[in-house]
Amino acid sequence: MKRSALIIVLIILSSIAYGADRVVLLEDFTNCGCGPCWSFEPTLNAFISSHPSDLAVVRPHVSWPSSSDPIYLANPAEQNYRKSIYGVNSVPWIQFGGTIKATNSSGGLISAFNSRMAVPCHLEIQVENYVNYGSGTIQITLIAEENLGDTDLKVHAIIVESGIPGVGYFASSTFEQAFREELFGATGQAVSFGPSYPDTVVVNVDYDTGGWVFENLHLAVFVQNHASSGTEVHNAWYEYLGGVTGMEGDDPVEFNTGELLISVSPNPSSGSISVTAGELCEGSGTISIYDTSGRCVVNGTLSENTASCFDIEEAGVYFARVSSGGKIATSRIAVVR
């Protein structure tokens, strides 16, 4: 699978911080040769089904009891890394929010989940998918409303696949939310926030789903502490990959949030571009264009449904960000010479 990561750092000034909605990361370490895993599967699946909007589910597989587990063999390095974070030495091992190992019971799942939900959340995660059916670019926006208190934070983006024919104890069923790929590589992508808050970091990563069944794929995004102080997941995000909002086509030219629409032309461009935006708050908005290192190369204003022209001097990939009345839209721009 192809991978490339780009980071754009944006500072948003505000004097008010609001608690973000928490989504809890559930990691189920399992194996096709594990009888207790199979026995616990109905209970775990029922719990997951009862939380369609506040759980992000990733099921890494390990190499024991069965060394022929097909999910593990498809990507051992990245799954071994997730195992090493928590020191997993038995399965099933259910980890909530990076901090709580749940007991293998319905009550244990509920207790662990409720404990994580009770912790105040100060990190918002937004995800957009610029997709051409099976490949594209994921744009992840992270908004820290205050200092998160950890010094070694990393963002992870893991693709999982459901409906995979099971083997071993799972032969009469299917593997669900099976670990497929960590888009940033096993250890994730380092991110940092501050010193002023709220602070926004935008991270982009390419993906290619290859031979996986695209309709069965979900994406789990989360930010985790990797310092010696612990393994807390500050927040997570989870969605069907094909349902993530974004743009279609190899060269996307506009992103429609449903409220804010921007159009960039021509795209690709030789450097001179025209940007038009609709549905702007009070008829106006601001535009910033960033290169892949996070350097702002253009700042300007836009009037509703009026073309504004800007020049980009160097060839490369850029990201335009339009803001108006709290609404944000983005567009990827290719400049060629």
Buried (B, 14 or more C-beta within 10 A) or exposed (E): BEEEBBBBBBEEEEEEEEEBEBBBBBBBBBBBBBEBBBEBBEBBBEBBEEBEEBBBBBBBBBBEBBEEBBBBEBBBEBBBBBBEBBEBEEBBBBBBBBBBBBEBEEEBBEBBBEBBBEEEBBBBBBBBBBBEEBBBBBBBBBBBBBEBEBEEBBBBBBBBBBEBEBBBBBEEEEBBBBBBBBBBBBEBBBBEBEEEBBBBBBBBBBBEBEEBEBEBBBBBBBBBBBEEEEBBBBBBBBBEBBEBBBBEEEEBBBBBBEBBBBBBEEBEBEEEBBBBBBBBBEEBBEBBBBBBEBEEBBEBEBEBEEEBEBEBEEBBBBBBBBBBEEBBBBBBBBBEE
